């Protein structure tokens, strides 16, 4: 069969046109499907079957400041500024507030103008009752601001922060309302503190802090004014931290502990080494003894350390007039498993001492 040349040319043109149409159709089709795939809802991936990680809950810390022996000079103002910087929940003012240099209200006004209405709890000192008691006025302008206090403010009281911390304030050898507060054996005040310590044990309160103004074991110039009976009662009961003022310097002991080889820790007498549980790193374990911190560095003129004192080996850190003289405050943080403390200098914020007590869960 003969095919004409014109027919072949016509056929070729037709096929060419058909190809163009077909290719443009496929390009459009690809675009449509591509757009469709973009708008198509994403495939639902089943959620991970791995259980969510347990939320790490920051343990609540109770932060407080302890410092005493303020006086009424510029150094007292610096102490207040330092306290404010630490942002404590409350301050334990370890006695000897104004030394009678300015009216009580004026002294309180200074405190309240810096710290607002934050609790500034009074621990009575001898200069607060001499030559006449200023405690009525002080407790009027610096009233108790802790809501669950038990006892009588400011002379003898305690308060709990849940089951984490019990703080007990007493006034040994500071006569208030006709009570000389001698804490003699069998005295009402001694029995009271014994009962409160026992109650803390029964209630399984983790940490116990006892604050007072005067001392027993010291490497300053004072003597055992609180009496050995009270001193040994606190240590025998493993009070975690004993806080005092009165000496105008900073002294901090190792853990003091009574045992069959250390029946008493006596002032003015070299005590056996077994009376302390030392730690080169200042990291202690709960239950091994009581740490004593004397923090009379709130502003009153500093005094010297007596390195010849029989109690000298009991102490791990000291700051005095001729030994790195320091005005500052002790900032204490307490959580269920740790009590940690820092002695912070007033003007530079330098940490001059630090120690911790760990609660270790025994299997
Ligand atoms: Fe003092």
Boltz pocket constraint, residues with backbone or C-beta under 6 A from the ligand:
constraints:
  - pocket:
      binder: B
      contacts: [[A, 69], [A, 95], [A, 96], [A, 127], [A, 246], [A, 247], [A, 248], [A, 296], [A, 300]]
      max_distance: 6.0
